[in-house]
């Protein structure tokens, strides 16, 4: 397959090469040269995201480390970039793919355009390719390794070989590269724009529960949600020991999202085997997978993953359907978590994969998706309140408590 587009004079030609031999021709934007001024070539696992917006949050999500992100929405960059919507300190992706880069930035919050921002971070991008054809190929063949390059001296065959030679996502511990090397405190909340401030009275608490958050590549909006609910948040690196956690005397333990193969994050899994459930424990995305592995369950790589802000999930305890934000390429075997004295609580309605569980006798709750959104709908924000309810009772979450938490947030309700 060799899909071409016309090249305007102001942007160099670029190619996206997949390990199966597919070549897409387009135009480069973002970073086109390295620090030495040479044409830039970058490798990663090529994946797609079905969200209509939220490109800045996705690009700064540490869960995308080591990946070339493709947006299925046809026009990207129209509202620019701003300092408030970051999910980490920098861009995390290895490359970016869009159908069309907007030539106009129309948002009063924007401080820089998308191409300039990518260039400042040294991240290459390509536009002008048929992203529908690319997405169909990834859905049919599965996520695969690829390279973005603006180096005209490299042949198509050389780019394909570089894609084949790049590291596989399976077996890769990428959490080690995105986790904070040192612990730190977090106090920033969601802010007035989110509509969840203390003025409503909903978040006011007489006592601040202390939460230790294990950073495997945590999105900042997760920490904002915890702080919004009055939590004293202390973040520790992914390889923090059980003793380090216990010394802080937490009321709750949180395990974050992150990139790569969960089975390769041995340090976190070993720590969770010792401390998960000693205090109420909550995991999101990679944190969900790591908790399952620590409890004796098994994970596997999905064909093309779940990435987008429009993924339907059914809560098996309440019957509600949530439209959720998701970003993961691995999943947990449902049978294996049931054998670990745990109960499925949520299921992905697109393919029936496990989307959440609770422990039957310990205060442990986890979901495979992103209740903090950013980007995405707020349907699942009630899960942070479920975590607080577990910290108050120090008991496993019940269906009744989950329903009450859902109703207190009052998202748009869908039942099935």
N, C-alpha and C positions, 0 to 999 in steps of 0.2 A: 504493500500500500504506500502511495506517495502523494500526499495531499498538499497542494500549493496555493499560495495567495500572492497578490501583487505586493511590491515593496515600495513604500514611499521613500523619497531621497533622504529624509531627515533621520531615519532609523536604519541601523544595519540589519541585514538578513540574519535570521536565527533558525535553528532547527531543534526539534524535540525528537529524540531517538529512543525507541523502546527496545527492550532486550529481545523481543520476538521479531525484530527486523523492520518494524513500522517506523517510517520517518514522516514527521509533519514539518512543513515549511511555514515560517511566519516572520514577524518583525520583532526585534529585540527592544525591550525597555527595561527600566530599572538599571542595575549594574551591567555594563557590557564589557568592562575590562577589569583585570585584577589590580593589585597595588602596584605592580610593575608596569602597568599599561598594556598588558597582553590581553587578547580576546579571552573572555571568560567561558569556562565549561564547568558545569556543576551536576553532580549525580545524586539520585535519591529514588525512593519508591514513589511511583506516580499514582496518585489517588484523586478522587473527585468529591466535591462538596455540593449538595443540592440546595443550599440556602440561597435566597434571593438577595440578601444583603449580609453585612457583618464581616466583610473581608478583612478589615483591620484587626478585629478580635481573633479571627481565625489565623491570620498571619503571625500574630504574637502569642498564640496558644502553644505552650511547650509540647503538647501532645503531637504536634506536627513536625517535631524535630526529625531530620533525616528523610523528609518527604518532599516531593514536588507536588504542590497543591493545584488542582484544576477546579475552577468555578464553573458550574453548569449554567448559571445565569449569563445571558449574552453580553451585557454591558456592565463593566466594572470600573470603579474609580470616580463615579460621578459626584460623590459627596466628600472626596478627599480623605485626609487623615488629620486627627487631632490628638492632643496629649492625654485626654481623659479616657479614651476607649482602649487603652493598652491592657493586655492580659498578662504581660510580662515586660521586662525592661527593654526587650529588643525583638526584632523579627526572628522567628524560629525556623521557618521553612528553608529547604535547600533550593527551591525555585518556585515560580508562580506561572500559571498558564491561564489565559483568558481568551475569549472570542474577540472582544473589542475593548480597548482602553479608552475611556471617556476623555475627550479633548477639553471638556469643561468641568470645572469643580464648582458645585452650587450648594454650599452649606455654610452658614455663618460661623459654625464651630471649627471649620477646617483651617489648619495652619500651613499645610503643605500638600502638594499633589502626590498621588500614589507612586508615580514613576520616580520622582525625586527622592521620596522617602526610601524606596527600595534601593536606589543607587547609593544613598548615604550609608545604608547598612551592608552594601556589597552583595546584594541578593539579585540574581538574574531573573528575568521574566520574558515571556514570549506572548505576543498577541497575533491575531489574524489567522489562527488555525480553526478548523472545524471541531469545536469542543464536543459537539453532539456525537461525531464519529469517534472521537477519542474516548468519550464516556461509554459508548456502546462496546467498544473494544475491551475496555477495562471490566465492564460487567460480564462480557462473554468469556474472556480469557483470565480475568482476575487482575488484581493490582500487580504491577510488575515494575522492575527497575528501569530507570531511564536517565537520560542526560539532556540538559538544555545547553546549547552552545551557540555562540556568535563567532566562532573560530572558522573562517572560510578555508583554512589550510588543512582541516581535518576532513577526511572522506566520510561518506555515510557509513561505510563498513567500520571505520575506526571508532565512530561514535557508538555504534551498536556494540562493539567489543568493550568499550568503556562502560556501557550500561551493564553488560553481562558480568564485568569484573567488579562492579560496585557491591558493597556489603548487602547481604540479605537481611530483611527485617526480622525474620525468624531467628531466634537465638541471640538477638542484639539487646544488650542492656543499655538503653539510651537514657534511662532515668539518671544514671550517674553523671551524665554530661549536662543536664539541665537543672538538677537540684542545687539549691543554695549550699555552698561549702560550709557555711556556719549558720548557727541558729540566730533568730531575730524575733522581735516582737512586732505584732501587726495591730493597728488601731483604726485604720481608715474604714469607714462604713460606706453604704451605698450612695449617700448624698441625697439632697432634696429632690433631684430630678427623677429619682427612682420611685418616689411616692410611697416609701416605706420608712419614713423617719419617725422619731420618737413623738412627734406632734400628734400622731394618731393614738398614742397610748398602747398600741399593739406590741411594741418592742420593749417597753419599760419593765425593768426587773429590779427587785430589791437587792439581789446578790448577783455578782458577776461570776458565772462558771468559768473555770480555767480549762481551755482546750489546747492540747498539744497537737499540732498539725504536722504530719510527716510529709515533707516536700519531695515528691517524685517528679515534679514539673507542674506545680500547682498554678492554676489560673487565679489571678488576683481577685476576680469577682467571687470566688468561693470564700476567700478570706474576708471580703467585704460583707458577705451575708452573715458570717459568724459574728463579726464585729457589730453589725447592725442589730443583732439579737442580744447585744450586751455581753458577749463572750470576751474574756481576756485571752487573746490568741498568742501562743508561743510556737513559732515555726522551727522545726528541727530538720537536718539533712536526711536524705533517704536512708542513709546507713547508720542512723542513730541507734544506739543500743537500748535494750530493755531497761538497763539501769539508768541511763540518761533520762528516759521517759519517766520512770518511777520517781526519780529525784525531784522532778517538777510537781509531783503530787496533783496530777490533772483530775478534773471532774469528767473529762471526756477525751477520747482519742480520735483524731481524724486522719485518714489516709487519702492523699490527693490523686488526681489524674496524672498522666504522664505518657511518654512515648515508648515505643519498642515492645519487645516480647516480655510479658509479665513473668514467664517462667525463668527468665535470665536474671531477675532482680533478687538474687539470693539473700542479700543482706537484709532487705526489708521483710522478706518472707520469714526468715529465721527469727527476726525480732517479733513479728506478729504471732508466731507460734507460741511465744512466751507471754505476750501481754494482751492480745486481742480478747476483749470481754472482761478483763480485770476491772476496767471501767467501761462505761458505755462507749461503743466504737462505731464509727460511721465511715464508709468508704464510697468514693465516686470514681467511676470509670476504671483506670488502672488500679486504683485503690480497691475497687470491687473485686477485680481479678486477683490481686495479691492476698486479700482476705480469704478468698475461696481456696487458693493454693495453700495458704497456711493452715486451713481447716481440713485439708486432704483432698480437695476437689481437683479437677483437671481443666486446662484451658486448651484452645486450639485456634488456629489462624482462620479467619473468615476469607471467603473468596475475594471480595472487594470492600469489605467493611461497611460501617454505617457512619456517614458523615453528612451533617446537614442540620437545619433548624426546624424540620418538619416531619420528624419520625414518630409514628404513633406507638404508644405503650399502654397496655392495660394493667391497671392495679387490680390484682386478683383478690385483694382483701376488701376493697370498696366497690369494685365494679366500674370505676371511673376510667375513662380513656384520656391520657395526657398526650398533647403534642409536644415533643421534646427536642432538645438540642443534643446531638450525639457526635462523637468523634472517636472511633476505635476500630482497630483491625483484627482484634482477638476477641474471643468469647469464652464463656464457661460452660462446660458440659452439665446440663440440667440434672441428669441422673447422678452425677458424681457429687453435686452439692446436696442433694437429698440424702445421700448416704452418709453425709457429714453432720447429721442431726440438724439440718437447716431446711427451711421451707421457702420455695419460690414465692415472691410477693408481686413481681412485675414480669410481664412478657412482651417482647417486641411483636407487634401485630403484623409486620411485614414478612417476617420469616420464622416466627415462633421461638427465637432464641431467648435465653434467660436475660432479663433486664433488671432483676433485683432479687434480694433474698433477705430473710431474717433468721437468726439462730433461734432454735426452739427454747433453749434454757439459759442463754447468755444474752446480755444487751448488745447485740451486734446487728447492724443494719447496713446494707450497701445497695447501690444501684449502678447499672452499667452506663447510664446516660448522665447529662449535665443539668441538675436542677437549678444551678446558678445562672443558666442561659448565657447571655453575653457572647455571641448573639443567640437569639431565640426567644420563644415564648416563656412566660413565667408560670406555666401550669404546675410545675413540679417544685416550686419554692417551698411548699409545705413540708418537704422532707427535712429541711433544716430545723423546723419546729418539732418534727418527730425526734430528731437528735436531742433537742433540749428537753423534751418530755422524758426521754430515756435517762438523761443526766439527772433529772429531778427524781425519778422513781428508782433508778439503777436496776431496772427490770427490762426484759425484752419488750419491744413495742407491740401493742395489740392492734387488731383491726379497728377497734373502736377509737383508740387514740389516733390512729392514722386518719380515720374519717374526720375526727374532730379537728385535726390539724389542717386537713384539706379545706374544710368548711370555714375555718377562721381566716384563711387567705382568700377564699372565694374566687378562684379562677373561673373561666368559662367552663361549665360542666358538660361533659359528654359521657354517656353511659353506653355500655354494650354488653 
